[in-house]
Amino acid sequence: MARYRQCPPAAGTSALHLRSRSVESGEVTSLLESGLGERVTRLHARSAPVVIGIAGSVAVGKSTFAAALVEGLKEFQVEVVGTDGFLYPNAVLAERRIESRKGFPESYDANAVVAFIDALRNGDDSASVPVYSHTAYDVVAGERRIIGSPDVCIIEGVNALQFADHLDLAIYLDADEADLINWYATRFSEICDAAIDDPTSFYSGWSLFPESERREMAESFWYGINHPNLLEYIAPSAEHADLVVHKAHDHSIASVEWRA
């Protein structure tokens, strides 16, 4: 079990993802109509591309929120980039003896993130990002995804607001930790279910465990890794946010706070 340190922030479409997406889609549309969309439009008129960062805890729904923004910004060409691709490969983490710190700031190639944003700013049509496999739980060696020159680029990840000085708009998704733990444990179990017939999946080793044991494992992972990361690094990054969105237990938007 030693190598199973932390579950990645996202791993394909699950029932939980679909439920949260159905709750959020309409609310994010309302958020866009109440000022966020106009903010993006003004930023785009001033300088393109608009680079938006979305940060928040593991399991808070960053990818789902980003997807809802894409749906609501139909007048723009929007690309979404997850910061998972900028994690150092597992072999590098092992060499540096920081495998158990995967997801913490030192496990990311921060210089590569900044270089990518600079390429976007310079209109580089070949701007690209590394590809991360949530099935393998590792960066895919030698594979990159071309982003090009979109109107809007959304960068989402637990550490996205670490790069606030390079963003046009910083959004932080907040939720009570009890809800985060429940969402995380539910997603972990669903991902394990999806891995039952896939021996290549990082999660296959857990796929035969009963639901109750999976949730116990997930809570252990949470308090061992995700809780300290949230406390020490992720939550403090909210101070850089222009917009803080607090989510309720059902993933609905409970409150919105504009800070800038």
C-alpha positions, 0 to 999 in steps of 0.5 A: 500500500505504500505507493498508493499515496494520493488519488489524483484530482480527477479520473474520468467521468463518474456518476458523481461528476455528472451529478455535480455538473447538472447542479452547477451548469445552470448556476454557473450560467447565472453567475456569468449573467450576473457579472462574470461574463461581462468581466471576461468580455472586458478582459478579452477586449483589453488583451487576449487571451484571457487567462483564468485560474481556478483553484480549490481543494481536491474534490471541490469540483474545479474541472466541473466548474471549468467545464460549465464555464466553457459551456457558458462562454460560447462566444469565445474559443476556450481551452481548459488546462489542468495543472496535473500535467505539470506534475513531475513524473513519478520517477522524478518524485521518487528520485527526490524522495517526495512521492508522498508530497505529490500534489504539494507545491514542490511536486509541480514544475512551476517554471513550466507553468509560467513558460506556458502562460508566457507562450500564450501571452506571446500568441505562440500557436504551438503553445502546448502542455504535458499530458497526465494520465489519471489511469496510470497516475503519471505524466505521459512521457513524450506526449503533449497537447497543443493549446495554440492561441485561444480567446480564453484559457482556463487553468485549473488545479489545486495550485492554480492561484500560486500563479496569480501574478500571471492570471487575468482572473483568479477564482477560488472554489470553497466548501466545508471540509466535511463535504470535501471528504464525502465527495472525495471518498465517493469519487474514490469508490466510483473510480475503483468501480471503473477500474475493476476490469482494467488491470492497468489502472492505478486503482485496480488494486482497490477495486475488489474492496467493499465500499465501506473499506474504500471510504475508510481508505479514502479518509485515511488518504485525506487526513494524511495528505489532502488535509495538510495540503489544503490547510498549508497551501491551498486554502491560503491561496484564496487570498489571491482570488478575485472571486470566491465561490462557496459550494453547498453539500450538494455542489450548488453555489451557496454564496459568491464573493467578489474581492477585486 
